[in-house]
Amino acid sequence: KRWSQSRPRALPGFEFTSGKIVFGRNAFEKVPSLVQGYQQQLEEDCGVFIVCGSADRLSRPLAGALGSAGVDNIKVFHVAKEPTVELVQEATREAKGCGVVVAVGGGAAID
């Protein structure tokens, strides 16, 4: 069967809403107050799930800043390469109890 004769299967519909994307100089300093704002909107003391690259270069200071701002229940998940379905499933299990997700770093963490 030639490609032009076959019809691709339609993807199921879905919606994706990103709460906020912040980047640039000093963006890191804005994260604790943004997280606190999201937690207040959720009206619960939910955890924070930090997704980052393979090193602690960004996650450790961010977790420290969140803790200093009074944010509890911080989980960190490292993504070393382009995420697979299995890695996303693992991250989903690890994120249980977290109402806020913060991705820091480059493409793999944000994907």
C-alpha positions in Angstrom: 0.0 0.0 0.0 1.4 3.3 -1.0 1.6 6.1 1.7 -0.6 8.4 -0.4 -3.4 5.8 -0.5 -3.4 5.1 3.2 -5.1 7.4 5.7 -3.3 8.1 9.0 -5.3 7.3 12.1 -6.6 10.3 13.8 -5.3 11.1 17.2 -7.8 11.3 20.0 -8.6 14.8 21.1 -7.0 16.3 24.1 -6.2 19.6 25.8 -3.0 20.8 27.2 -2.6 23.9 29.4 0.7 25.1 30.6 0.2 27.2 33.7 3.2 29.4 33.1 6.5 29.3 31.2 9.1 31.6 32.7 12.6 31.9 31.3 15.5 34.3 31.2 17.7 36.0 33.7 16.4 35.7 37.3 13.5 33.5 36.3 14.7 31.0 38.9 14.0 33.5 41.7 10.3 33.7 40.7 9.6 30.0 41.1 8.9 29.9 44.9 6.2 32.6 44.8 4.7 31.1 41.6 4.5 27.6 43.3 2.9 29.1 46.4 0.3 30.9 44.2 -0.6 27.6 42.5 -0.9 25.8 45.8 -3.2 28.5 47.1 -5.4 28.2 43.9 -5.6 24.4 44.6 -6.6 25.2 48.2 -4.6 22.3 49.5 -1.1 21.6 50.7 -0.1 19.6 47.6 3.4 18.6 46.8 5.8 20.0 44.2 7.3 17.7 41.5 10.5 19.1 40.1 11.5 17.6 36.7 15.1 18.3 35.7 18.1 17.0 33.8 20.4 14.3 35.0 22.5 16.6 37.3 21.5 18.3 40.6 22.9 21.7 39.3 19.4 23.2 39.1 17.2 20.9 41.2 19.2 21.2 44.4 19.1 25.0 44.7 15.5 25.1 43.5 14.4 22.6 46.1 16.3 24.6 48.7 14.6 27.8 47.7 11.2 26.2 47.8 11.9 24.7 51.2 13.1 28.1 52.5 9.8 29.6 51.2 7.9 27.1 53.3 7.0 24.7 50.5 6.8 21.1 51.8 6.7 17.7 50.1 9.2 18.4 47.3 10.0 15.5 44.9 12.7 15.6 42.3 12.7 13.5 39.1 15.8 13.4 36.8 15.4 13.0 33.1 18.8 12.1 31.5 17.6 11.8 27.8 14.7 12.1 25.5 11.8 10.7 27.6 10.3 7.4 26.6 6.8 6.2 27.4 8.1 4.1 30.2 9.9 7.1 31.7 6.8 9.2 31.6 4.8 6.4 33.3 7.5 6.2 36.0 7.3 10.0 36.4 3.5 9.8 36.7 3.8 7.3 39.5 6.4 9.3 41.3 4.3 12.5 41.0 1.4 11.1 43.1 0.4 13.7 45.7 1.9 16.6 43.8 -0.4 19.3 42.5 2.4 21.5 41.0 5.0 20.4 38.4 8.1 22.5 37.8 10.3 21.6 34.9 13.7 23.2 34.9 16.5 22.9 32.4 16.5 21.9 28.7 14.4 20.0 26.3 14.3 16.5 27.9 13.0 17.8 31.3 10.4 20.0 29.6 9.2 17.3 27.3 
